[in-house]
């Protein structure tokens, strides 16, 4: 596999493609997928592009019993001149390997992983939607497949990449969403797995998410696991608050996912000479800023939603309405800049774009 040459098996009958107005997030999948095997005596081997299909696993496969799995999420964008662009894919691959290390999964060669992503996207280029706000979502993931009922690291794995044409993550799009602060359940704690993308983090968040949805809120804002005082992140995004002219985002403390979009937002803010602080921020500080009229904006940042303004924050004792439930100027500028770079409408001054050669 040193040459990154993958075998290709083409599907016999292709699926009908959804129209742009049918696109939701993560409901449709392309005709092909990538798969590669790992065995502790052979390393990673047998990379191949194959028809999208079900996977047959032994019932004793360790993924089912001990949850040893990691994943990533990134996108491919179609530009107006017909090019295909990836946004900072090396960051996602580096994070995948950090997740691998934490979950005792063997590292993937970054060059091999990037080549696999590019080759699959290029093979499925006709699936990339071109309407405003649409893209091809890329989901690489690794699962433990050794059949063994013992608590230990697996000796066998599958590395798989699937693709999904998507629209906006939230139905509201760039319009502000309503977020509920979670005070009962805990998502993660320092020393745990909160800073890596592994399935268990998301499974443990579902009960709070379901409760919030039932009450009319799109997402959950998680607090720290020790004191339930300090803001950490939203279920699918890192979070930012603009208070009295400064932008504050929770510092990466070992229980917060280091988002690629988060990192990009911080770089843009510094480029624009806007003060940005990565530090501990309590819910009480945000509530006080709101009472004093200093909470100007709040927004989430993530690959799926890009930038998602927060129009209402439901706290235990009161609901904070932020910026009259309108999209703030800074959130709008960040969204337009990031998507402008991603879709090739704005010059990439940061070397963030990786074009796929067709």
C-alpha distance (Angstrom), angle and dihedral (degrees) to the residues before:
residue distance angle dihedral
X1 . . .
X2 3.82 . .
X3 3.79 90.8 .
X4 3.82 91.9 49.7
X5 3.79 91.8 -128.5
X6 3.78 109.8 159.5
X7 3.77 127.8 -165.8
X8 3.80 116.2 -124.4
X9 3.81 129.0 -147.5
X10 3.79 112.9 -176.2
X11 3.78 122.5 -146.3
X12 3.79 116.0 -110.2
X13 3.82 97.5 -141.5
X14 3.79 120.6 28.2
X15 3.78 123.5 -142.1
X16 3.78 122.6 -113.3
X17 3.79 109.0 -101.3
X18 3.81 118.9 -124.7
X19 3.78 117.4 -116.9
X20 3.79 117.4 -110.8
X21 3.80 92.2 -105.0
X22 3.82 90.5 54.8
X23 3.78 94.7 56.6
X24 3.76 118.4 117.8
X25 3.79 126.4 165.8
X26 3.79 115.2 -75.6
X27 3.82 99.7 -14.2
X28 3.82 101.6 109.5
X29 3.80 128.4 52.3
X30 3.77 132.8 -163.3
X31 3.80 128.0 -113.6
X32 3.81 96.8 -99.5
X33 3.79 141.8 39.4
X34 3.80 137.4 -170.5
X35 3.79 123.3 -119.2
X36 3.78 134.2 179.7
X37 3.80 131.5 174.4
X38 3.79 133.1 -137.0
X39 3.78 129.1 -158.4
X40 3.78 121.6 174.7
X41 3.81 91.0 -126.6
X42 3.82 95.7 46.8
X43 3.79 106.5 29.7
X44 3.81 119.0 -144.8
X45 3.79 112.9 -15.8
X46 3.81 146.8 150.8
X47 3.80 100.1 45.4
X48 3.78 111.0 -173.0
X49 3.79 144.8 163.4
X50 3.79 108.3 -132.6
X51 3.82 138.3 166.5
X52 3.80 113.0 -74.1
X53 3.79 104.0 -95.0
X54 3.77 148.4 149.7
X55 3.79 118.4 -80.5
X56 3.79 122.3 -127.2
X57 3.80 113.4 -145.7
X58 3.77 134.2 174.3
X59 3.83 110.3 -103.5
X60 3.79 87.6 -123.3
X61 3.82 92.9 56.0
X62 3.77 105.9 137.3
X63 3.80 95.0 -127.1
X64 3.82 88.8 71.0
X65 3.78 94.8 52.5
X66 3.80 108.0 30.8
X67 3.81 104.4 23.3
X68 3.79 97.2 -126.5
X69 3.79 100.8 168.0
X70 3.81 141.4 115.8
X71 3.78 133.8 -169.0
X72 3.79 144.6 -178.0
X73 3.78 137.8 -153.7
X74 3.80 129.3 -149.1
X75 3.79 137.4 143.2
X76 3.79 143.2 -125.7
X77 3.80 116.6 -143.7
X78 3.80 130.6 -157.1
X79 3.82 113.2 -138.6
X80 3.79 126.0 -148.8
X81 3.81 90.8 -105.7
X82 3.80 93.9 53.9
X83 3.80 99.8 -98.9
X84 3.81 124.6 135.1
X85 3.79 118.0 -134.6
X86 3.79 135.8 -169.5
X87 3.81 120.6 -157.2
X88 3.82 114.6 -133.1
X89 3.82 95.4 -38.2
X90 3.80 91.6 168.7
X91 3.81 88.3 65.5
X92 3.81 91.7 55.5
X93 3.79 92.1 47.5
X94 3.82 91.7 48.8
X95 3.81 89.3 50.4
X96 3.81 90.3 47.9
X97 3.79 89.1 57.1
X98 3.81 91.8 47.4
X99 3.80 87.1 53.3
X100 3.81 89.0 47.8
X101 3.79 91.0 54.2
X102 3.81 93.0 50.3
X103 3.82 92.7 47.0
X104 3.84 94.8 44.5
X105 3.81 92.7 -113.9
X106 3.81 119.1 142.8
X107 3.79 116.3 -100.9
X108 3.79 120.4 -101.9
X109 3.81 116.1 -134.4
X110 3.85 101.8 -107.9
X111 3.80 93.1 -140.7
X112 3.80 91.1 50.4
X113 3.80 92.2 48.6
X114 3.82 92.6 49.2
X115 3.79 91.6 47.7
X116 3.80 90.6 50.7
X117 3.81 91.4 51.0
X118 3.79 93.0 47.7
X119 3.79 95.2 45.6
X120 3.80 93.0 49.4
X121 3.82 93.3 46.4
X122 3.79 90.9 47.7
X123 3.81 90.3 49.3
X124 3.82 89.7 51.3
X125 3.82 97.5 38.4
X126 3.82 92.4 128.1
X127 3.81 87.9 66.2
X128 3.81 94.3 61.8
X129 3.81 107.0 106.6
X130 3.79 117.9 -139.2
X131 3.81 103.9 -160.3
X132 3.80 120.3 113.9
X133 3.80 111.4 -76.3
X134 3.81 95.6 10.4
X135 3.80 128.5 116.1
X136 3.79 144.0 152.9
X137 3.79 109.7 -89.8
X138 3.81 114.8 -144.9
X139 3.80 119.3 -152.5
X140 3.84 116.1 -172.7
X141 3.80 114.2 -179.9
X142 3.79 141.7 165.6
X143 3.80 127.4 -146.2
X144 3.80 131.8 -171.2
X145 3.81 109.8 -117.9
X146 3.81 107.1 173.2
X147 3.85 109.9 123.4
X148 3.79 100.8 -127.2
X149 3.80 133.5 124.5
X150 3.76 97.5 -149.6
X151 3.80 129.5 103.9
X152 3.80 101.1 -111.6
X153 3.78 139.6 102.3
X154 3.78 112.1 -71.8
X155 3.80 120.0 -112.7
X156 3.82 93.3 -150.1
X157 3.81 131.8 54.2
X158 3.77 144.3 167.5
X159 3.81 122.6 -138.1
X160 3.80 109.3 -157.0
X161 3.79 134.3 177.6
X162 3.80 122.3 -163.5
X163 3.80 128.7 178.9
X164 3.80 131.3 -144.5
X165 3.83 128.8 -174.9
X166 3.81 105.3 -133.5
X167 3.76 145.2 -173.9
X168 3.81 125.5 -160.9
X169 3.81 117.4 -28.4
X170 3.80 91.4 -137.9
X171 3.79 120.9 42.5
X172 3.81 86.8 -132.1
X173 3.81 90.9 62.2
X174 3.82 108.6 -168.9
X175 3.82 90.3 -10.0
X176 3.81 114.9 106.7
X177 3.81 119.0 -85.4
X178 3.80 130.9 -149.2
X179 3.79 116.1 -115.8
X180 3.81 128.6 -167.9
X181 3.81 121.1 -147.4
X182 3.82 109.3 -129.5
X183 3.81 113.9 -138.4
X184 3.81 102.7 161.4
X185 3.80 106.3 51.0
X186 3.81 130.9 49.7
X187 3.79 123.9 -136.6
X188 3.80 101.2 -172.5
X189 3.77 145.3 -19.4
X190 3.81 133.4 -150.6
X191 3.78 109.2 -82.9
X192 3.79 91.6 28.1
X193 3.79 127.6 90.6
X194 3.81 101.0 -82.4
X195 3.80 93.4 112.9
X196 3.82 94.2 55.9
X197 3.80 131.9 66.5
X198 3.76 103.5 -114.2
X199 3.79 127.5 143.8
X200 3.81 97.3 -117.3
X201 3.80 92.1 65.0
X202 3.77 90.1 60.7
X203 3.80 96.0 40.8
X204 3.80 90.8 55.6
X205 3.81 90.6 51.0
X206 3.80 95.8 54.7
X207 3.80 97.9 86.9
X208 3.80 92.2 56.9
X209 3.79 91.1 42.8
X210 3.81 92.2 52.4
X211 3.79 90.9 48.7
X212 3.80 91.5 50.7
X213 3.79 93.5 47.9
X214 3.79 90.3 51.3
X215 3.80 88.4 54.9
X216 3.80 93.9 49.9
X217 3.80 100.7 -97.4
X218 3.80 124.1 128.0
X219 3.79 98.4 -149.0
X220 3.80 147.3 3.4
X221 3.79 127.5 -111.2
X222 3.79 108.7 -145.8
X223 3.80 125.3 -145.5
X224 3.80 127.1 -155.0
X225 3.79 116.7 -73.5
X226 3.80 97.5 -128.3
X227 3.79 106.4 51.6
X228 3.82 102.6 3.3
X229 3.81 88.2 -134.1
X230 3.78 105.8 101.2
X231 3.78 126.3 72.7
X232 3.80 117.0 -119.6
X233 3.82 115.5 166.3
X234 3.79 146.4 -49.6
X235 3.80 116.6 -100.1
X236 3.80 94.6 -100.7
X237 3.81 101.8 16.9
X238 3.77 146.7 41.3
X239 3.79 112.0 -113.6
X240 3.82 134.7 -129.0
X241 3.82 132.6 -170.3
X242 3.80 125.6 -160.9
X243 3.79 105.8 -150.5
X244 3.79 122.2 175.6
X245 3.81 92.7 -23.8
X246 3.83 96.7 -45.9
X247 3.79 126.9 100.8
X248 3.80 116.2 -136.1
X249 3.79 126.7 -170.4
X250 3.81 127.8 174.5
X251 3.80 112.2 -94.5
X252 3.78 118.0 -115.4
X253 3.78 100.4 -98.3
X254 3.80 104.7 167.0
X255 3.80 96.7 -85.4
X256 3.82 99.6 63.5
X257 3.79 123.6 82.2
X258 3.83 111.0 -116.3
X259 3.80 97.9 -128.0
X260 3.80 122.5 -151.9
X261 3.81 90.3 -144.4
X262 3.81 89.2 47.2
X263 3.79 90.1 55.2
X264 3.81 90.9 47.6
X265 3.82 92.8 49.5
X266 3.81 91.0 52.6
X267 3.81 90.6 50.5
X268 3.80 91.3 50.3
X269 3.80 93.1 48.2
X270 3.79 91.0 51.8
X271 3.81 90.2 47.2
X272 3.82 88.1 54.2
X273 3.83 91.7 48.4
X274 3.79 92.1 -116.6
X275 3.80 112.7 148.1
X276 3.79 109.6 -113.8
X277 3.78 123.9 -176.4
X278 3.80 125.7 -163.8
X279 3.78 103.1 -160.4
X280 3.77 147.0 113.5
X281 3.79 111.1 -63.1
X282 3.78 123.3 -175.8
X283 3.78 126.8 -146.2
X284 3.81 86.7 -123.0
X285 3.81 90.1 59.7
X286 3.81 91.0 53.3
X287 3.81 91.5 47.1
X288 3.81 91.2 49.6
X289 3.81 91.3 48.7
X290 3.80 88.6 52.0
X291 3.81 92.6 50.5
X292 3.80 90.6 49.9
X293 3.81 92.7 48.2
X294 3.81 92.1 -115.1
X295 3.82 98.5 113.9
X296 3.78 98.2 97.5
X297 3.81 102.0 166.6
X298 3.79 142.9 -6.7
X299 3.78 125.9 -166.8
X300 3.77 143.3 161.8
X301 3.79 126.0 -128.6
X302 3.79 126.4 -156.2
X303 3.79 143.7 130.5
X304 3.80 94.8 -100.6
X305 3.81 99.3 47.8
X306 3.87 98.4 20.4
X307 3.83 94.4 -157.6
X308 3.80 120.8 0.5
X309 3.82 117.4 -176.4
X310 3.79 116.0 -140.9
X311 3.80 111.7 -135.5
X312 3.78 98.5 174.6
X313 3.79 133.4 23.2
X314 3.80 115.2 -164.2
X315 3.80 108.6 -148.8
X316 3.80 127.2 179.9
X317 3.79 96.5 -95.1
X318 3.81 103.7 22.2
X319 3.79 145.4 8.7
X320 3.78 114.8 -114.4
X321 3.80 112.1 -144.8
X322 3.80 106.9 -156.7
X323 3.82 123.9 -153.6
X324 3.82 91.2 -17.2
X325 3.81 88.3 -65.2
X326 3.80 89.3 -67.7
X327 3.79 129.5 130.5
X328 3.79 108.0 -97.3
X329 3.79 123.9 -127.8
X330 3.80 93.7 -115.4
X331 3.81 95.1 48.0
X332 3.81 89.2 48.7
X333 3.80 92.4 49.1
X334 3.80 91.8 48.4
X335 3.80 91.9 48.3
X336 3.79 93.3 48.0
X337 3.80 92.5 46.3
X338 3.79 96.4 47.3
X339 3.80 94.8 44.3
X340 3.80 90.0 42.2
X341 3.81 90.0 57.5
X342 3.81 92.6 42.0
X343 3.82 93.5 51.9
X344 3.81 94.8 40.0
X345 3.81 96.6 -111.6
X346 3.82 93.6 116.2
X347 3.79 127.6 46.8
X348 3.79 113.5 -100.2
X349 3.81 103.7 -128.1
X350 3.79 93.5 168.9
X351 3.81 101.7 55.5
X352 3.80 89.9 -117.5
X353 3.80 97.6 136.5
X354 3.80 123.6 87.1
X355 3.80 110.7 -169.6
X356 3.78 119.9 -150.0
X357 3.77 111.8 -132.3
X358 3.79 109.6 -130.2
